[in-house]
Amino acid sequence: MLRILSKSRYSGKIEGVVGEIAKKGVRVSTRLEDRIAYSKDFNPIHLNRMLKFELPALPDAVVFPSTAEEISLVMQICNAHSVPVYIFGGASGVVDGATPYCGGIALSTLGLNSIQIDGKRMLVTAGAGVVGGKLEEILNQKGFTLRHSPQSLYCSTVGGWVATKASGQFSTKYGNIEDLIVSLKVVTPDGEILEAKPMPRKAFINPADIFTGSEGLLGVICEVTLKIRKIPEKSFKVAFKFESMDEAVENARKILQSFKPALLRIFDRLESLKNFGVEGVVMIAMVEGKLAEFERDFLIKEVSTGEFIGEKPVEIWLKERFNVSDISKYVPLGIVFDTIEVSCFWENAMKVYRKILKAIRDVDGTLFASCHASHFYEEGLCFYFTFAGIRGDLEEYYREVWEQAMNVASKYASLSHHHGIGKIRAKWLQKELGGYYSIFRDLKTIFDRKNILNPSVAKIIES
């Protein structure tokens, strides 16, 4: 018997709303299997519950629009009836960012799947529901690449990247998603379609910035125009071994303040042994483009204290880099597995690394905690922590780990680098935003007067 942990508040309204949506010609479903498919993201606690035939919540219906105009109709109807809407792309997020705790409508963006390549202007315009792996494959066939490759490339969508302010594995050289966006098409909660003319750069406020990273709270992202590049002519792989994270991170700082390789990652001793069978701290790097040979030689010279260990670790990582199966392997064993990523300045780096690892390891039930540095900037880096644990009450253990890690992060680092805020991190957001918090709260009120977009998370943020 399937158990729903949060009941809908809108079941009395939903029949009329569904009827109106159907009359407008938009595909809508109240079938249980569709509602289950749009009931959660990839958060490990949800997976644990599913094994016990429990779901955190269920939407009352799912809509499958295929154009911005259809989304506009859906939003107008839902806004008129004050029925909440939760936006779903690939549902690959892990921070509980779109669970329909209040009931209402789940809106799938997967029908927004158009792709238009403009090779002369080096742009691609993609529907929000386009899966990243498909987009990259089509670009590659034309000799182009987006060079945005999150680990979730084959299960996440373009709209999701923008909504969560995603980062890819080659961000060190090419930037994060916000650096690739040229323009957006967005539908507001009252159904207005917003679109700005794309240009290389414009003065004044960039409207796209308002919605980038907004996590479905301000509008429905329908279409994105992004910068593309030609596939690099050359590339080289290099790897180094260090005795400590301190040594590796210091070398990374020197590298980043001289030039930006396409890829740079540092794995602590536990992850180096697990991933590469190397005892020590492994740094992998890739350089690419016309100057790749020069950059490779410069990189090897710039790494002053590490041991050059060839290409093999990079090749191993490239083969496994899109593997996201660890969560589903651990959960059936009664073990919770998750990751926490934060960013910090160089001067705080080792303090953040040690304090967050200690905070996780000190929680009763932790089996292991490890870390790698995954994204780099001239001024700092991103640490990506992995942990697994087991305890009688897994959810209590999970909440405690996050509580301890975020308490440390709120003092010395960011709350998140690229996974987003969601429900998990929402209680710390006001402290992170400081005086800007009230502006964000006002934006939510202006764009979404009836609070129908993602209200379960928005309510927490506004409280």
PENOR-V469490 format. One record per run of one state. SS is the DSSP state (A for helix, B for strand, O for the rest). FROM is the first residue (numbers start at 1). TO is the last residue. If there is no record, write none. Layout:
# PENOR-V469490
SS_FROM_TO / SS_FROM_TO
This chain:
# PENOR-V469490
O_1_2 / B_3_6 / O_7_10 / A_11_23 / O_24_27 / B_28_29 / O_30_31 / A_32_37 / O_38_43 / A_44_50 / O_51_53 / B_54_57 / O_58_60 / B_61_63 / O_64_67 / A_68_81 / O_82_84 / B_85_88 / O_89_104 / B_105_108 / O_109_114 / B_115_118 / O_119_122 / B_123_127 / O_128_130 / B_131_131 / A_132_141 / O_142_143 / B_144_145 / O_146_156 / B_157_157 / A_158_164 / O_165_170 / A_171_174 / O_175_176 / A_177_180 / B_181_188 / O_189_192 / B_193_195 / O_196_206 / A_207_211 / O_212_218 / B_219_227 / O_228_228 / B_229_230 / O_231_234 / B_235_242 / O_243_244 / A_245_256 / O_257_262 / B_263_267 / O_268_268 / A_269_276 / O_277_280 / B_281_288 / O_289_291 / A_292_302 / O_303_306 / B_307_310 / O_311_311 / A_312_320 / O_321_325 / A_326_331 / O_332_335 / B_336_345 / A_346_361 / O_362_365 / B_366_376 / O_377_379 / B_380_389 / O_390_393 / A_394_412 / O_413_425 / A_426_433 / O_434_435 / A_436_447 / O_448_452 / B_453_453 / O_454_454 / A_455_462 / O_463_463
